């Protein structure tokens, strides 16, 4: 989905606040799995999502959220619903290797699929926290993703990059634009709220981007292990 077309709708839905009302929360069981359908573009995998499907009355709602490397493929989440991504710029497109300045290698994706229910009776809030260790609530943004047009009957999905100009338009100048080469931790959530603002389901996800030096040290460590293994083979000949 091209989010430049959604800037006005999403900007109107921004809520900078301490959190979302979660009264009457139902027991939910998010797990790593697949979403039932992908409508927001070719090349987007239905796999490696954090997914929760909840029954509401005579229907159901399937929520999903994940991180993915742009134009490359899925990032496999680790325990605790954490996605690890490298710092840097992605290619401009799937066929153009030129670095896309100002964008991160990874995107975050979200999905809300309603079956036999009226989406107008609910709110699905997407939460983004650029600085989860900072108590300043201006670093947090929440969007009602059901306030935009559905891609298909009851299907609301999309993909964003934290370097998109959309964030620079609404974000705090102190944290925008994002430096895609900077290490950081980013937290995301997607939550289903009913007509009374009660929470029927909530999924939380973390994306961690390590220091470039740590990646280099890890690479050197692998080289060292390979060299030691090769030396041991030669000695045993």
One Martini backbone bead per residue (centre of mass of N, CA, C, O) as a GRO file, in nm:
protein
  237
    1UNK     BB    1   0.096   0.035   0.021
    2UNK     BB    2   0.042   0.379  -0.027
    3UNK     BB    3   0.091   0.616   0.228
    4UNK     BB    4   0.063   0.890   0.083
    5UNK     BB    5  -0.261   0.847   0.059
    6UNK     BB    6  -0.291   0.845   0.402
    7UNK     BB    7  -0.202   1.100   0.556
    8UNK     BB    8  -0.465   1.246   0.626
    9UNK     BB    9  -0.611   1.015   0.773
   10UNK     BB   10  -0.390   0.951   0.986
   11UNK     BB   11  -0.336   1.229   1.105
   12UNK     BB   12  -0.630   1.249   1.225
   13UNK     BB   13  -0.561   0.978   1.419
   14UNK     BB   14  -0.372   1.102   1.606
   15UNK     BB   15  -0.240   0.993   1.930
   16UNK     BB   16  -0.094   1.151   2.207
   17UNK     BB   17  -0.023   0.908   2.457
   18UNK     BB   18   0.008   0.680   2.718
   19UNK     BB   19  -0.247   0.510   2.600
   20UNK     BB   20  -0.479   0.241   2.613
   21UNK     BB   21  -0.771   0.123   2.670
   22UNK     BB   22  -0.799  -0.211   2.867
   23UNK     BB   23  -1.069  -0.289   2.943
   24UNK     BB   24  -1.195  -0.599   2.940
   25UNK     BB   25  -0.985  -0.805   2.881
   26UNK     BB   26  -0.911  -1.059   2.685
   27UNK     BB   27  -0.802  -1.357   2.629
   28UNK     BB   28  -0.491  -1.395   2.466
   29UNK     BB   29  -0.289  -1.570   2.182
   30UNK     BB   30  -0.024  -1.490   2.062
   31UNK     BB   31   0.145  -1.589   1.749
   32UNK     BB   32   0.338  -1.748   1.531
   33UNK     BB   33   0.231  -1.692   1.185
   34UNK     BB   34  -0.051  -1.669   0.970
   35UNK     BB   35  -0.227  -1.501   0.751
   36UNK     BB   36  -0.513  -1.534   0.550
   37UNK     BB   37  -0.447  -1.246   0.401
   38UNK     BB   38  -0.308  -1.054   0.118
   39UNK     BB   39  -0.361  -0.699  -0.007
   40UNK     BB   40  -0.084  -0.487  -0.004
   41UNK     BB   41   0.098  -0.662  -0.205
   42UNK     BB   42   0.348  -0.773  -0.363
   43UNK     BB   43   0.579  -0.969  -0.168
   44UNK     BB   44   0.386  -1.037   0.074
   45UNK     BB   45   0.396  -1.230   0.338
   46UNK     BB   46   0.198  -1.452   0.552
   47UNK     BB   47   0.449  -1.485   0.724
   48UNK     BB   48   0.583  -1.413   1.040
   49UNK     BB   49   0.359  -1.343   1.227
   50UNK     BB   50   0.173  -1.183   1.470
   51UNK     BB   51  -0.109  -1.369   1.592
   52UNK     BB   52  -0.470  -1.298   1.648
   53UNK     BB   53  -0.778  -1.475   1.715
   54UNK     BB   54  -1.108  -1.349   1.769
   55UNK     BB   55  -1.416  -1.394   1.922
   56UNK     BB   56  -1.718  -1.208   1.819
   57UNK     BB   57  -1.977  -1.346   1.859
   58UNK     BB   58  -2.042  -1.445   1.517
   59UNK     BB   59  -1.735  -1.365   1.487
   60UNK     BB   60  -1.412  -1.233   1.364
   61UNK     BB   61  -1.063  -1.136   1.451
   62UNK     BB   62  -0.759  -1.069   1.272
   63UNK     BB   63  -0.442  -1.013   1.400
   64UNK     BB   64  -0.137  -0.836   1.274
   65UNK     BB   65   0.233  -0.834   1.309
   66UNK     BB   66   0.545  -0.707   1.149
   67UNK     BB   67   0.869  -0.765   1.016
   68UNK     BB   68   1.057  -0.643   0.717
   69UNK     BB   69   1.249  -0.668   0.447
   70UNK     BB   70   1.309  -0.475   0.193
   71UNK     BB   71   1.293  -0.659  -0.103
   72UNK     BB   72   1.359  -0.953   0.043
   73UNK     BB   73   1.212  -1.034   0.336
   74UNK     BB   74   1.187  -1.202   0.603
   75UNK     BB   75   1.183  -1.182   0.951
   76UNK     BB   76   1.277  -1.376   1.215
   77UNK     BB   77   1.145  -1.428   1.503
   78UNK     BB   78   1.183  -1.420   1.835
   79UNK     BB   79   1.159  -1.433   2.141
   80UNK     BB   80   0.906  -1.210   2.234
   81UNK     BB   81   0.857  -1.067   1.962
   82UNK     BB   82   1.149  -1.031   1.810
   83UNK     BB   83   1.316  -0.817   1.578
   84UNK     BB   84   1.611  -0.839   1.376
   85UNK     BB   85   1.803  -0.558   1.251
   86UNK     BB   86   1.976  -0.385   1.032
   87UNK     BB   87   2.148  -0.126   0.944
   88UNK     BB   88   2.029   0.094   0.693
   89UNK     BB   89   1.980   0.100   0.349
   90UNK     BB   90   1.780   0.038   0.106
   91UNK     BB   91   1.673  -0.013  -0.178
   92UNK     BB   92   1.479   0.157  -0.393
   93UNK     BB   93   1.426  -0.129  -0.520
   94UNK     BB   94   1.405  -0.447  -0.647
   95UNK     BB   95   1.595  -0.331  -0.913
   96UNK     BB   96   1.736  -0.098  -0.732
   97UNK     BB   97   2.046  -0.062  -0.552
   98UNK     BB   98   1.998   0.209  -0.463
   99UNK     BB   99   1.999   0.386  -0.197
  100UNK     BB  100   1.745   0.481   0.037
  101UNK     BB  101   1.737   0.764   0.164
  102UNK     BB  102   1.611   0.760   0.503
  103UNK     BB  103   1.574   0.453   0.510
  104UNK     BB  104   1.495   0.152   0.625
  105UNK     BB  105   1.534  -0.182   0.581
  106UNK     BB  106   1.273  -0.190   0.749
  107UNK     BB  107   0.944  -0.296   0.799
  108UNK     BB  108   0.609  -0.246   0.903
  109UNK     BB  109   0.324  -0.465   0.959
  110UNK     BB  110  -0.041  -0.480   0.913
  111UNK     BB  111  -0.348  -0.654   1.041
  112UNK     BB  112  -0.717  -0.656   0.973
  113UNK     BB  113  -0.970  -0.918   0.998
  114UNK     BB  114  -1.309  -0.936   0.913
  115UNK     BB  115  -1.569  -1.174   1.021
  116UNK     BB  116  -1.894  -1.126   1.047
  117UNK     BB  117  -1.836  -0.806   1.077
  118UNK     BB  118  -1.847  -0.470   1.179
  119UNK     BB  119  -1.594  -0.243   1.178
  120UNK     BB  120  -1.769   0.003   1.295
  121UNK     BB  121  -1.773  -0.144   1.597
  122UNK     BB  122  -1.461  -0.075   1.580
  123UNK     BB  123  -1.113  -0.050   1.693
  124UNK     BB  124  -0.785  -0.019   1.539
  125UNK     BB  125  -0.476   0.009   1.706
  126UNK     BB  126  -0.176   0.167   1.615
  127UNK     BB  127   0.142   0.142   1.772
  128UNK     BB  128   0.422   0.383   1.821
  129UNK     BB  129   0.765   0.359   1.959
  130UNK     BB  130   1.070   0.523   1.931
  131UNK     BB  131   1.114   0.554   2.271
  132UNK     BB  132   1.068   0.324   2.515
  133UNK     BB  133   1.280   0.460   2.740
  134UNK     BB  134   1.096   0.716   2.709
  135UNK     BB  135   0.853   0.903   2.886
  136UNK     BB  136   0.790   1.062   2.640
  137UNK     BB  137   0.483   1.082   2.469
  138UNK     BB  138   0.585   1.212   2.190
  139UNK     BB  139   0.699   0.917   2.088
  140UNK     BB  140   0.392   0.849   2.054
  141UNK     BB  141   0.171   0.660   1.832
  142UNK     BB  142  -0.179   0.659   1.717
  143UNK     BB  143  -0.391   0.447   1.504
  144UNK     BB  144  -0.682   0.423   1.312
  145UNK     BB  145  -0.706   0.178   1.070
  146UNK     BB  146  -1.034   0.189   1.029
  147UNK     BB  147  -1.034   0.492   0.898
  148UNK     BB  148  -0.967   0.351   0.648
  149UNK     BB  149  -0.981   0.202   0.368
  150UNK     BB  150  -1.054  -0.091   0.256
  151UNK     BB  151  -0.923  -0.343   0.049
  152UNK     BB  152  -1.150  -0.521   0.157
  153UNK     BB  153  -1.379  -0.701   0.300
  154UNK     BB  154  -1.256  -0.640   0.620
  155UNK     BB  155  -0.967  -0.527   0.510
  156UNK     BB  156  -0.671  -0.423   0.699
  157UNK     BB  157  -0.367  -0.298   0.545
  158UNK     BB  158   0.003  -0.252   0.589
  159UNK     BB  159   0.309  -0.054   0.506
  160UNK     BB  160   0.601   0.070   0.682
  161UNK     BB  161   0.840   0.336   0.727
  162UNK     BB  162   1.024   0.534   0.951
  163UNK     BB  163   1.129   0.719   0.689
  164UNK     BB  164   0.886   0.836   0.608
  165UNK     BB  165   0.747   1.146   0.548
  166UNK     BB  166   0.508   1.116   0.733
  167UNK     BB  167   0.668   1.125   1.002
  168UNK     BB  168   0.793   1.407   0.954
  169UNK     BB  169   0.514   1.559   0.958
  170UNK     BB  170   0.426   1.447   1.270
  171UNK     BB  171   0.683   1.458   1.414
  172UNK     BB  172   0.937   1.499   1.618
  173UNK     BB  173   1.222   1.678   1.555
  174UNK     BB  174   1.397   1.514   1.768
  175UNK     BB  175   1.326   1.222   1.592
  176UNK     BB  176   1.330   1.376   1.316
  177UNK     BB  177   1.472   1.200   1.127
  178UNK     BB  178   1.565   0.890   1.079
  179UNK     BB  179   1.850   0.697   1.143
  180UNK     BB  180   1.926   0.404   0.976
  181UNK     BB  181   2.225   0.371   1.132
  182UNK     BB  182   2.092   0.361   1.400
  183UNK     BB  183   2.054   0.250   1.695
  184UNK     BB  184   1.759   0.059   1.816
  185UNK     BB  185   1.429   0.068   1.973
  186UNK     BB  186   1.108  -0.069   1.870
  187UNK     BB  187   0.756  -0.023   1.931
  188UNK     BB  188   0.461  -0.230   1.880
  189UNK     BB  189   0.097  -0.217   1.821
  190UNK     BB  190  -0.216  -0.410   1.827
  191UNK     BB  191  -0.571  -0.316   1.878
  192UNK     BB  192  -0.887  -0.429   1.999
  193UNK     BB  193  -1.182  -0.228   2.009
  194UNK     BB  194  -1.472  -0.166   2.138
  195UNK     BB  195  -1.748   0.034   2.199
  196UNK     BB  196  -1.618   0.061   2.515
  197UNK     BB  197  -1.294   0.035   2.495
  198UNK     BB  198  -1.245  -0.253   2.499
  199UNK     BB  199  -1.014  -0.519   2.511
  200UNK     BB  200  -0.982  -0.808   2.293
  201UNK     BB  201  -0.687  -0.735   2.166
  202UNK     BB  202  -0.317  -0.773   2.189
  203UNK     BB  203  -0.011  -0.673   2.019
  204UNK     BB  204   0.344  -0.712   2.059
  205UNK     BB  205   0.641  -0.541   1.921
  206UNK     BB  206   0.998  -0.578   1.843
  207UNK     BB  207   1.269  -0.369   1.718
  208UNK     BB  208   1.615  -0.444   1.666
  209UNK     BB  209   1.910  -0.226   1.639
  210UNK     BB  210   2.228  -0.256   1.618
  211UNK     BB  211   2.535  -0.192   1.636
  212UNK     BB  212   2.769  -0.193   1.391
  213UNK     BB  213   3.000  -0.303   1.570
  214UNK     BB  214   2.858  -0.566   1.651
  215UNK     BB  215   2.845  -0.685   1.369
  216UNK     BB  216   3.150  -0.686   1.319
  217UNK     BB  217   3.225  -0.866   1.562
  218UNK     BB  218   3.059  -1.107   1.475
  219UNK     BB  219   3.209  -1.153   1.208
  220UNK     BB  220   3.490  -1.196   1.335
  221UNK     BB  221   3.408  -1.440   1.505
  222UNK     BB  222   3.343  -1.624   1.266
  223UNK     BB  223   3.622  -1.612   1.139
  224UNK     BB  224   3.773  -1.727   1.384
  225UNK     BB  225   3.628  -1.999   1.392
  226UNK     BB  226   3.710  -2.086   1.108
  227UNK     BB  227   4.018  -2.075   1.155
  228UNK     BB  228   4.029  -2.281   1.386
  229UNK     BB  229   3.905  -2.516   1.231
  230UNK     BB  230   4.123  -2.524   1.007
  231UNK     BB  231   4.364  -2.571   1.195
  232UNK     BB  232   4.264  -2.837   1.318
  233UNK     BB  233   4.259  -2.998   1.055
  234UNK     BB  234   4.562  -2.966   0.987
  235UNK     BB  235   4.671  -3.101   1.256
  236UNK     BB  236   4.505  -3.383   1.195
  237UNK     BB  237   4.671  -3.482   0.931
   0.00000   0.00000   0.00000
